Amino acid sequence: MSETRKRKHPANESSIKRTKSSKMTKETPPSKPPSQPTPSQPTLSTTPSNDDPFPVNWPKSLPYLTTPAYSPQITPSQLSLLRTLDPDLPTIPGSFPLGPAPHVKITPITDPKHPAHGQSGLFATQHLPPDTLILPYLGHYHPGSGPGLQDEDYDYTKSDYDLWLDRDADVAVDAARAGNEARFVNDYRGIPFTPPEPVPGQKKPPKQQKGKPNAEFKVAWDERTGQKVMSVWVLPRGKKGLNTGIERGEEVMVSYGRGFWEGRKQEGEGEN
Ligand SMILES: C[S@@+](CC[C@H](N)C(=O)[O-])C[C@H]1O[C@@H](n2cnc3c(N)ncnc32)[C@H](O)[C@@H]1O
């Protein structure tokens, strides 16, 4: 989702764009990531449950990333901007594991009432408290506008997995051709309410907010690689303190923003 059809994905005016290129290359992260104070994080079991290098239900035809990949069109000055520490950003701590995340699961959507029926979504495998980091959103870093939106045979403007990362640096991140579990996060619109799995020892499950997102995209500083990344977080507790987080078994849902769906509508009309 990109901005000139910019369908930018969700949150913070990040966007999902659309891509294609055979030339993308992975870059080695800086050898020594800058040190950063780690903000307090709610306790979350992020210990991988097994040694499988892929998450459960990961499509085997798609490269699974543990660090970002880069379009060859990303310039050294863009890289330098991405790797300049912004102390105001939330942090992905150095201790956050690279690789499959046990606290979420990619799950095929089998409910015909779900708007993404036949596709997949991301579901919590344990309670995720408010304001918790769920995952970085990994993909190809690429120019967010201009000729860099085309990488040889790949057109980023056609991607449904493309988000703005840094508008000042003109960099977006596209997870269409490679990514991690975060690429499976759906938009909350039209998703039917599913009661959470009962939690042992808990009489009544907490009230869930129906018809609303429970997570958001945020740009973060990744201490592990020393650069900015897009990431998915549980929504904060809220002004009234009512948000209790995401329950085990509940789908992680963000808002892609109205722009994404309006862009899609326009594309549909253009095709008629
Ligand atoms: C970033 S992907 C999300 C993961 C996707 N479901 C998958 O299995 O690859 C975005 C795409 O998911 C689908 N999607 C996500 N949320 C949706 C919603 N609320 N209603 C309809 N389709 C949705 C749309 O096809 C959209 O282009």
The ligand as an SDF file (V2000), in Angstrom:
LIG
                    3D

 27 29  0  0  0  0  0  0  0  0999 V2000
   -1.1010   -7.1500    5.2540 C   0  0  0  0  0  0  0  0  0  0  0  0
   -2.1650   -8.3220    4.5260 S   0  0  0  0  0  0  0  0  0  0  0  0
   -2.8250   -9.1340    5.9430 C   0  0  0  0  0  0  0  0  0  0  0  0
   -2.5580  -10.6190    5.9090 C   0  0  0  0  0  0  0  0  0  0  0  0
   -3.3820  -11.3900    4.9150 C   0  0  0  0  0  0  0  0  0  0  0  0
   -4.6770  -11.7230    5.4860 N   0  0  0  0  0  0  0  0  0  0  0  0
   -2.6470  -12.6670    4.5010 C   0  0  0  0  0  0  0  0  0  0  0  0
   -3.0960  -13.7840    4.8170 O   0  0  0  0  0  0  0  0  0  0  0  0
   -1.6140  -12.5490    3.8620 O   0  0  0  0  0  0  0  0  0  0  0  0
   -3.4300   -7.2530    3.9530 C   0  0  0  0  0  0  0  0  0  0  0  0
   -4.5190   -7.9750    3.1940 C   0  0  0  0  0  0  0  0  0  0  0  0
   -5.2940   -8.7760    4.0810 O   0  0  0  0  0  0  0  0  0  0  0  0
   -6.6730   -8.6870    3.7560 C   0  0  0  0  0  0  0  0  0  0  0  0
   -7.3800   -8.0530    4.8710 N   0  0  0  0  0  0  0  0  0  0  0  0
   -6.8690   -7.6380    6.0200 C   0  0  0  0  0  0  0  0  0  0  0  0
   -7.8000   -7.1330    6.8300 N   0  0  0  0  0  0  0  0  0  0  0  0
   -8.9620   -7.2210    6.1760 C   0  0  0  0  0  0  0  0  0  0  0  0
  -10.3060   -6.8260    6.4870 C   0  0  0  0  0  0  0  0  0  0  0  0
  -10.6550   -6.2930    7.6370 N   0  0  0  0  0  0  0  0  0  0  0  0
  -11.2470   -7.0520    5.5320 N   0  0  0  0  0  0  0  0  0  0  0  0
  -10.9220   -7.6190    4.3500 C   0  0  0  0  0  0  0  0  0  0  0  0
   -9.6740   -8.0010    4.0010 N   0  0  0  0  0  0  0  0  0  0  0  0
   -8.7070   -7.8020    4.9080 C   0  0  0  0  0  0  0  0  0  0  0  0
   -6.7710   -7.8640    2.5080 C   0  0  0  0  0  0  0  0  0  0  0  0
   -6.7500   -8.7520    1.4140 O   0  0  0  0  0  0  0  0  0  0  0  0
   -5.5200   -7.0360    2.5410 C   0  0  0  0  0  0  0  0  0  0  0  0
   -5.0970   -6.6630    1.2660 O   0  0  0  0  0  0  0  0  0  0  0  0
  1  2  1  0
  2  3  1  0
  2 10  1  0
  3  4  1  0
  4  5  1  0
  5  6  1  0
  5  7  1  0
  7  8  2  0
  7  9  1  0
 10 11  1  0
 11 12  1  0
 11 26  1  0
 12 13  1  0
 13 14  1  0
 13 24  1  0
 14 15  1  0
 14 23  1  0
 15 16  2  0
 16 17  1  0
 17 18  1  0
 17 23  2  0
 18 19  1  0
 18 20  2  0
 20 21  1  0
 21 22  2  0
 22 23  1  0
 24 25  1  0
 24 26  1  0
 26 27  1  0
M  CHG  2   2   1   9  -1
M  END
$$$$
